[in-house]
Amino acid sequence: MIHQMKLQNDPFQMIKKGQKTIEMRLYDEKRKLVQVGDEISFTNMESGETLLTKVKNLYIYPSFQELYQNFDPKVLGYEDGEEAHPEDMEQYYPKAKIKKYGVVGIEVETIQGEYKS
């Protein structure tokens, strides 16, 4: 199964380069459909470029705080020396939704750099 997800330019480029290997999302109904072995097509919200990835693993937690505690900030998309704060994710997801659904770290690997759907 191929899932479609949108990404801001910076995390898109980091996944493309293999620097960011875990995409963090709300574990809502849409993300509960994602299984290990599935593919995710990420679309760059700035350029429209697409990137095909394969799901290697899923890490489910009740909060971003717990997810952050279990991973090196670099695999989550932070640069060397950059402070990693779980609160950073609140710009995308309200606290009430995080509490309701929990969160998922989707470990991905790039299948190919670009494809047209």
Order of alpha helices (4+ residues) and beta strands (2+ residues): beta-alpha-beta-alpha-beta-beta-alpha-alpha-beta
